[in-house]
Amino acid sequence: MLIAWIAMLVILLICAGVGLFVAFPHRGERLPAAPWLGEAMARAADAVPTLDPEDDERDAETADRLTSRGTAQR
């Protein structure tokens, strides 16, 4: 029973951390009560490898094909 309580506490702490990250550092704002925690979260987010949003040429080509098909059928 104690293990279940500890597991639930850990889960709730993780959920609170994710909620705080989404509410503040993810949007570029600082945590009002604990700025050190926001800075640590921002550093951790910068350290994680992510994909840069780039325009995909295939998306533009697909849109052109769909547009030309739609006008040709009408």
C-alpha atoms as an extended CHARMM CRD file, in Angstrom:
* protein
*
        74  EXT
         1         1  MET       CA              0.0000000000        0.0000000000        0.0000000000  PROA      1               0.0000000000
         2         2  LEU       CA              2.8750000000        2.3400000000        0.7710000000  PROA      2               0.0000000000
         3         3  ILE       CA              4.3660000000        1.7040000000       -2.6640000000  PROA      3               0.0000000000
         4         4  ALA       CA              1.0710000000        2.6980000000       -4.2880000000  PROA      4               0.0000000000
         5         5  TRP       CA              1.0220000000        5.9860000000       -2.3570000000  PROA      5               0.0000000000
         6         6  ILE       CA              4.6280000000        6.7440000000       -3.2880000000  PROA      6               0.0000000000
         7         7  ALA       CA              3.9740000000        5.9100000000       -6.9370000000  PROA      7               0.0000000000
         8         8  MET       CA              0.9040000000        8.1690000000       -6.9420000000  PROA      8               0.0000000000
         9         9  LEU       CA              2.9030000000       10.9950000000       -5.3680000000  PROA      9               0.0000000000
        10        10  VAL       CA              5.6300000000       10.6450000000       -8.0130000000  PROA      10              0.0000000000
        11        11  ILE       CA              3.0090000000       10.6500000000      -10.7820000000  PROA      11              0.0000000000
        12        12  LEU       CA              1.3720000000       13.7890000000       -9.3700000000  PROA      12              0.0000000000
        13        13  LEU       CA              4.7440000000       15.5520000000       -9.1100000000  PROA      13              0.0000000000
        14        14  ILE       CA              5.5320000000       14.7240000000      -12.7310000000  PROA      14              0.0000000000
        15        15  CYS       CA              2.0990000000       15.9930000000      -13.7950000000  PROA      15              0.0000000000
        16        16  ALA       CA              2.6180000000       19.2200000000      -11.8580000000  PROA      16              0.0000000000
        17        17  GLY       CA              6.0170000000       19.7000000000      -13.5080000000  PROA      17              0.0000000000
        18        18  VAL       CA              4.5700000000       19.1870000000      -16.9850000000  PROA      18              0.0000000000
        19        19  GLY       CA              1.7050000000       21.5670000000      -16.2000000000  PROA      19              0.0000000000
        20        20  LEU       CA              4.0940000000       24.2440000000      -14.9710000000  PROA      20              0.0000000000
        21        21  PHE       CA              6.3200000000       23.8130000000      -18.0190000000  PROA      21              0.0000000000
        22        22  VAL       CA              3.4070000000       24.1570000000      -20.4300000000  PROA      22              0.0000000000
        23        23  ALA       CA              1.9840000000       27.1400000000      -18.5550000000  PROA      23              0.0000000000
        24        24  PHE       CA              5.1710000000       29.1880000000      -18.2800000000  PROA      24              0.0000000000
        25        25  PRO       CA              8.6250000000       28.3280000000      -19.7740000000  PROA      25              0.0000000000
        26        26  HSD       CA              7.2020000000       26.7120000000      -22.9190000000  PROA      26              0.0000000000
        27        27  ARG       CA              5.5640000000       30.0700000000      -23.7630000000  PROA      27              0.0000000000
        28        28  GLY       CA              8.7050000000       32.0430000000      -22.8880000000  PROA      28              0.0000000000
        29        29  GLU       CA              7.4650000000       33.3500000000      -19.5280000000  PROA      29              0.0000000000
        30        30  ARG       CA              9.0480000000       32.9940000000      -16.0980000000  PROA      30              0.0000000000
        31        31  LEU       CA              7.5590000000       31.1180000000      -13.1750000000  PROA      31              0.0000000000
        32        32  PRO       CA              6.4420000000       33.8180000000      -10.7240000000  PROA      32              0.0000000000
        33        33  ALA       CA              7.0760000000       31.8600000000       -7.5000000000  PROA      33              0.0000000000
        34        34  ALA       CA             10.2560000000       29.9800000000       -8.4520000000  PROA      34              0.0000000000
        35        35  PRO       CA             12.2780000000       31.6160000000      -11.2370000000  PROA      35              0.0000000000
        36        36  TRP       CA             15.1290000000       29.1460000000      -10.6680000000  PROA      36              0.0000000000
        37        37  LEU       CA             12.8020000000       26.2790000000      -11.5320000000  PROA      37              0.0000000000
        38        38  GLY       CA             11.7160000000       27.9950000000      -14.7510000000  PROA      38              0.0000000000
        39        39  GLU       CA             15.3310000000       28.5620000000      -15.7480000000  PROA      39              0.0000000000
        40        40  ALA       CA             16.1550000000       24.9070000000      -15.0480000000  PROA      40              0.0000000000
        41        41  MET       CA             13.1860000000       23.7890000000      -17.1580000000  PROA      41              0.0000000000
        42        42  ALA       CA             14.2060000000       26.1060000000      -20.0010000000  PROA      42              0.0000000000
        43        43  ARG       CA             17.7770000000       24.7510000000      -19.9210000000  PROA      43              0.0000000000
        44        44  ALA       CA             16.4660000000       21.1940000000      -19.9660000000  PROA      44              0.0000000000
        45        45  ALA       CA             14.1810000000       21.9800000000      -22.9090000000  PROA      45              0.0000000000
        46        46  ASP       CA             17.0710000000       23.5610000000      -24.8190000000  PROA      46              0.0000000000
        47        47  ALA       CA             19.2570000000       20.5090000000      -24.1730000000  PROA      47              0.0000000000
        48        48  VAL       CA             16.7420000000       18.0720000000      -25.6630000000  PROA      48              0.0000000000
        49        49  PRO       CA             17.1710000000       17.5600000000      -29.4220000000  PROA      49              0.0000000000
        50        50  THR       CA             14.1430000000       18.6910000000      -31.4050000000  PROA      50              0.0000000000
        51        51  LEU       CA             13.2050000000       18.9820000000      -35.0480000000  PROA      51              0.0000000000
        52        52  ASP       CA             13.2180000000       22.4560000000      -36.5150000000  PROA      52              0.0000000000
        53        53  PRO       CA              9.9920000000       23.3780000000      -38.2550000000  PROA      53              0.0000000000
        54        54  GLU       CA             10.8780000000       23.7020000000      -41.9190000000  PROA      54              0.0000000000
        55        55  ASP       CA              8.7520000000       24.1580000000      -44.9600000000  PROA      55              0.0000000000
        56        56  ASP       CA              8.5080000000       20.8570000000      -46.7230000000  PROA      56              0.0000000000
        57        57  GLU       CA              8.6570000000       21.1420000000      -50.5080000000  PROA      57              0.0000000000
        58        58  ARG       CA              6.4880000000       18.0640000000      -50.8250000000  PROA      58              0.0000000000
        59        59  ASP       CA              3.6650000000       19.8480000000      -49.0100000000  PROA      59              0.0000000000
        60        60  ALA       CA              3.7430000000       22.6950000000      -51.5240000000  PROA      60              0.0000000000
        61        61  GLU       CA              3.8640000000       20.2650000000      -54.4490000000  PROA      61              0.0000000000
        62        62  THR       CA              0.9450000000       18.2800000000      -53.0540000000  PROA      62              0.0000000000
        63        63  ALA       CA             -1.0810000000       21.4460000000      -52.5450000000  PROA      63              0.0000000000
        64        64  ASP       CA             -0.3490000000       22.5160000000      -56.1350000000  PROA      64              0.0000000000
        65        65  ARG       CA             -1.4170000000       19.1330000000      -57.4980000000  PROA      65              0.0000000000
        66        66  LEU       CA             -4.6030000000       19.0940000000      -55.4720000000  PROA      66              0.0000000000
        67        67  THR       CA             -5.4370000000       22.6520000000      -56.5020000000  PROA      67              0.0000000000
        68        68  SER       CA             -4.8120000000       21.9760000000      -60.1910000000  PROA      68              0.0000000000
        69        69  ARG       CA             -6.8920000000       18.7880000000      -60.0460000000  PROA      69              0.0000000000
        70        70  GLY       CA             -9.7230000000       20.5650000000      -58.3200000000  PROA      70              0.0000000000
        71        71  THR       CA             -9.8480000000       23.3130000000      -60.9510000000  PROA      71              0.0000000000
        72        72  ALA       CA             -9.4530000000       20.8770000000      -63.8680000000  PROA      72              0.0000000000
        73        73  GLN       CA            -12.4060000000       18.7720000000      -62.7640000000  PROA      73              0.0000000000
        74        74  ARG       CA            -14.7800000000       21.7240000000      -62.4800000000  PROA      74              0.0000000000
